[in-house]
């Protein structure tokens, strides 16, 4: 079974999702220090190893994605220093040769296609979106129509049909047909400001875009690209990351909150139009919720912050805190991933 999972860095953190590997299931936490990636045993969150400059990764880590195919996979890391993109095989953590045509600027988000044949990334500088063939690491020719501003997020629809890019400058989100890389016509109702994040739900029936400027999140039906009615209770600030549970029933969004700490992990029922706000976890993130993500099985939500408890883990059955990593990065935590052997 192949699984593509990804996450993104907004401000001082990056979130990815899960994957599978080695003798033990793995859990990744990314930060802005060196080493920038902490690798844990997923069963008890004990620290197994780190990945950083000693492993050939230069610069501050900004983006992370994992592709899982049974007991093997790929780990992609984006940084702010040339060559900007680093790929390791899993579970042996062997660094792959760098692509001959590197992205040329900081990568802000990475995502593997559902079948693992492509890796897409958003970047701060033109062309703002990059795609690589994972068998050769050759770069795919740029789309005829590029995003109009700095990329902040990129995500393949789970059905493999579309690639969405959130970015600055109107229309704030650009959607491509993967079959021919043609740009779709812009939705009639655009996000209200610069795009910060984007995510398709697992059934590929919705695309959610986080952005600066109220209502801070815009949700589209992929059948018509019509905009959903805004939730009655809006996020408290711009949405830095979006994650759906595996059934597409619920979603969590991460925001800086109005005054820290305030509703930095926000829960919504996402099964229908409009989304409905749910009770926020009582033990919320200190200072800033950079990212939040459901676990692969939907039983946990991993969250990050800019200070205090850098990694928190909630059980979704009760939304109570449970034990997570106790040893790890001290600053700028922003990303998670799992690698679960199959």
Residue pairs with C-beta under 8 A, 6 or more apart in sequence:
1 68
1 69
1 70
1 342
2 67
2 68
2 69
2 70
2 114
2 115
2 116
3 18
3 19
3 20
3 67
3 68
3 69
3 296
4 65
4 66
4 67
4 68
4 111
4 112
4 113
4 114
4 115
4 116
4 156
5 16
5 17
5 18
5 19
5 65
5 66
5 67
5 68
5 112
5 296
5 337
5 338
6 16
6 17
6 64
6 65
6 66
6 109
6 110
6 111
6 112
6 155
7 14
7 15
7 16
7 17
7 63
7 64
7 65
7 109
7 241
7 291
7 293
7 335
7 336
7 337
8 14
8 15
8 16
8 63
8 108
8 109
8 110
8 152
8 153
8 197
8 241
8 291
8 335
9 15
9 30
9 61
9 62
9 63
9 64
9 108
9 109
9 290
9 291
9 334
9 335
10 152
10 196
10 197
10 240
10 241
10 254
10 290
10 291
10 334
11 240
11 288
11 290
11 306
11 334
12 32
12 288
12 290
12 306
12 331
12 332
12 334
13 30
13 31
13 32
13 290
13 291
13 304
13 305
13 306
13 332
13 333
13 334
13 335
14 30
14 61
14 62
14 63
14 64
14 290
14 291
14 334
14 335
15 64
15 241
15 243
15 254
15 290
15 291
15 292
15 293
15 302
15 304
15 334
15 335
15 336
16 28
16 30
16 64
16 65
16 66
16 110
16 293
16 335
16 336
16 337
17 66
17 243
17 293
17 296
17 336
17 337
17 338
18 66
18 68
18 295
18 296
18 336
18 337
18 338
18 339
18 340
19 26
19 66
19 67
19 68
19 73
19 75
19 90
19 337
19 338
19 339
19 340
20 26
20 68
20 70
20 71
20 73
20 338
20 339
20 340
20 341
20 342
21 68
21 71
21 72
21 73
21 90
21 91
21 339
21 340
21 341
22 71
22 90
22 91
22 92
22 339
22 341
23 91
23 341
24 41
24 42
24 43
24 48
25 41
25 42
25 43
25 338
25 339
25 340
25 341
26 39
26 40
26 41
26 42
26 48
26 90
26 91
26 337
26 338
26 339
26 340
27 39
27 40
27 41
27 42
27 45
27 325
27 336
27 337
27 338
27 339
28 37
28 38
28 39
28 40
28 64
28 66
28 75
28 335
28 336
28 337
28 338
28 339
29 37
29 38
29 40
29 310
29 311
29 325
29 328
29 329
29 333
29 335
29 336
30 36
30 37
30 38
30 61
30 64
30 77
30 333
30 334
30 335
30 336
30 337
31 37
31 38
31 61
31 310
31 328
31 329
31 330
31 331
31 332
31 333
31 334
31 335
32 60
32 61
32 331
32 332
32 334
33 329
33 330
33 331
33 332
34 52
34 53
35 50
35 51
35 52
35 53
35 54
35 55
36 51
36 52
36 57
36 60
36 61
36 77
36 329
37 50
37 51
37 52
37 57
37 61
37 64
37 77
38 47
38 50
38 325
38 328
38 329
39 47
39 48
39 49
39 50
39 51
40 46
40 47
40 48
40 325
40 328
41 48
42 338
42 339
42 340
45 323
45 324
45 325
45 326
47 325
47 327
47 328
49 93
51 57
51 77
51 88
51 93
55 88
55 93
55 95
56 86
56 95
57 77
57 79
57 86
58 79
58 81
58 82
59 79
59 80
59 81
59 84
60 79
60 80
60 81
61 77
61 78
61 79
61 335
62 78
62 79
62 80
62 106
62 107
62 108
63 76
63 77
63 78
63 107
63 108
63 109
63 110
63 121
64 75
64 76
64 77
64 78
64 110
64 335
64 337
65 75
65 76
65 110
65 111
65 112
65 119
65 337
66 73
66 74
66 75
66 76
66 90
66 112
66 337
66 338
66 339
67 73
67 74
67 76
67 112
67 116
67 119
67 134
68 90
68 339
68 340
68 342
69 116
70 341
70 342
71 91
71 341
71 342
72 89
72 90
72 91
73 89
73 90
73 91
73 339
74 87
74 88
74 89
74 90
74 96
74 112
74 116
74 119
74 134
75 87
75 88
75 89
75 90
75 93
75 337
75 339
76 85
76 86
76 87
76 110
76 112
76 119
77 85
77 86
77 87
77 88
77 110
78 84
78 85
78 86
78 103
78 106
78 107
78 108
78 109
78 110
78 121
79 85
79 86
79 106
79 107
80 106
82 102
83 98
83 99
83 102
83 103
84 102
84 103
84 104
84 105
84 106
84 107
84 123
85 98
85 99
85 102
85 103
85 107
85 121
85 132
86 95
86 98
87 95
87 96
87 119
87 137
88 94
88 95
88 96
89 96
90 339
91 339
91 341
96 137
97 137
98 137
99 132
99 137
99 138
99 139
100 137
100 138
100 139
101 138
101 139
103 121
103 123
103 130
104 123
104 125
105 123
105 124
105 125
106 123
106 124
106 125
107 121
107 122
107 123
107 130
108 121
108 122
108 123
108 124
108 150
108 151
108 152
108 153
109 121
109 122
109 151
109 152
109 153
109 154
109 155
109 197
110 119
110 120
110 121
110 154
111 119
111 120
111 121
111 154
111 155
111 156
112 118
112 119
112 120
112 134
112 156
113 119
113 120
113 156
113 160
113 178
114 156
114 158
114 159
114 160
115 160
116 134
117 133
117 134
117 135
118 131
118 132
118 133
118 134
118 140
118 156
119 131
119 132
119 134
120 129
120 130
120 131
120 132
120 154
120 156
120 163
121 129
121 130
121 131
121 132
121 151
121 154
122 128
122 129
122 130
122 147
122 151
122 152
122 153
122 154
122 165
122 166
122 167
123 129
123 130
123 150
123 151
124 150
124 151
125 150
126 146
127 142
127 143
127 146
127 147
128 146
128 147
128 149
128 150
128 151
128 165
128 167
129 142
129 143
129 146
129 147
129 151
129 154
129 163
129 165
129 174
130 139
131 139
131 140
131 163
132 138
132 139
132 140
133 140
140 181
143 176
143 181
143 182
143 183
144 181
144 182
144 183
145 174
145 183
146 174
147 165
147 167
147 174
148 167
148 168
148 169
148 170
148 171
148 174
149 167
149 168
149 169
149 194
150 167
150 168
150 169
151 165
151 166
151 167
152 166
152 167
152 168
152 194
152 195
152 196
152 197
153 164
153 165
153 166
153 195
153 196
153 197
153 198
153 199
153 210
154 163
154 164
154 165
154 166
154 198
155 163
155 164
155 198
155 199
155 200
156 162
156 163
156 178
156 200
157 163
157 164
157 200
157 204
157 207
157 222
158 200
158 202
158 203
158 204
159 204
160 178
161 177
161 178
161 179
161 204
162 175
162 176
162 177
162 178
162 184
162 200
162 204
162 207
162 222
163 175
163 176
163 178
164 173
164 174
164 175
164 176
164 198
164 200
164 207
164 209
165 173
165 174
165 175
165 176
165 195
165 198
166 172
166 173
166 191
166 195
166 196
166 197
166 198
166 209
166 210
166 211
167 173
167 174
167 194
167 195
168 194
168 195
169 194
170 190
171 186
171 187
171 190
171 191
172 190
172 191
172 193
172 194
172 195
172 209
172 211
173 187
173 190
173 191
173 195
173 198
173 207
173 209
173 218
174 183
175 183
175 184
175 207
175 225
176 182
176 183
176 184
177 183
177 184
184 225
185 225
187 220
187 225
187 226
187 227
188 225
188 226
188 227
189 218
189 226
189 227
190 218
191 209
191 211
191 218
192 211
192 213
192 214
192 215
192 216
192 218
193 211
193 212
193 213
193 238
194 211
194 212
194 213
195 209
195 210
195 211
196 210
196 211
196 212
196 238
196 239
196 240
197 209
197 210
197 239
197 240
197 241
197 242
198 207
198 208
198 209
198 210
198 242
199 207
199 208
199 241
199 242
199 243
199 244
200 206
200 207
200 208
200 222
201 207
201 208
201 244
201 248
201 251
201 270
202 244
202 246
202 247
202 248
203 248
204 222
205 221
205 222
205 223
205 248
206 219
206 220
206 221
206 222
206 228
206 248
206 270
207 219
207 220
207 222
208 217
208 218
208 219
208 220
208 242
208 251
208 253
208 270
209 217
209 218
209 219
209 220
210 216
210 217
210 238
210 239
210 240
210 241
210 242
210 253
211 217
211 218
211 238
211 239
212 238
213 238
214 234
215 230
215 231
215 234
215 235
216 234
216 235
216 236
216 237
216 238
216 239
216 255
217 231
217 234
217 235
217 239
217 242
217 253
218 227
218 228
219 227
219 228
219 270
219 273
219 274
219 275
220 226
220 227
220 228
221 228
221 273
228 273
228 274
228 275
229 273
229 274
230 274
231 268
231 274
231 275
231 276
231 277
232 274
232 276
232 277
233 277
235 253
235 255
235 263
235 266
236 255
236 256
236 257
236 258
236 262
236 263
236 266
237 255
237 256
237 257
237 258
238 255
238 256
239 253
239 254
239 255
240 254
240 255
240 256
240 289
240 290
240 291
241 253
241 254
241 290
241 291
241 292
241 293
242 251
242 252
242 253
242 254
243 251
243 252
243 253
243 292
243 293
243 294
243 301
244 250
244 251
244 270
244 294
245 251
245 294
245 298
245 316
246 294
246 296
246 297
246 298
247 298
248 270
248 271
249 269
249 270
249 271
250 267
250 268
250 269
250 270
250 271
250 278
251 267
251 268
251 270
251 275
252 265
252 266
252 267
252 268
252 292
252 293
252 294
252 301
253 265
253 266
253 268
253 292
254 264
254 265
254 266
254 289
254 290
254 291
254 292
254 303
254 304
255 263
255 264
255 266
255 289
256 264
256 288
256 289
257 263
257 264
257 288
257 289
260 286
260 287
260 288
261 284
261 285
261 286
261 287
261 308
262 284
263 280
263 284
264 284
264 285
264 287
264 288
264 289
264 305
265 280
265 281
265 284
265 285
265 289
265 292
265 301
265 303
265 314
266 277
266 280
267 277
267 278
267 279
267 280
267 281
267 319
268 275
268 276
268 277
268 278
269 275
269 276
269 278
279 319
281 314
281 319
281 321
282 319
283 312
283 314
283 320
283 321
285 303
285 304
285 305
285 308
285 309
285 312
286 305
286 307
286 308
286 309
287 305
287 306
287 307
287 308
288 305
288 306
288 307
289 303
289 304
289 305
290 304
290 305
290 306
290 333
290 334
291 303
291 304
291 334
291 335
291 336
292 301
292 302
292 303
292 304
293 301
293 302
293 303
293 336
294 300
294 301
294 316
295 301
295 302
295 338
296 338
296 340
298 316
299 315
299 316
299 317
300 313
300 314
300 315
300 316
300 322
301 313
301 314
301 316
302 311
302 312
302 313
302 324
302 336
303 311
303 312
303 313
303 314
304 310
304 311
304 312
304 333
304 334
304 335
304 336
305 312
305 333
306 332
306 333
310 328
310 329
310 330
310 331
310 333
311 324
311 325
311 328
311 333
311 336
312 321
312 324
313 321
313 322
313 323
313 324
314 320
314 321
314 322
315 321
315 322
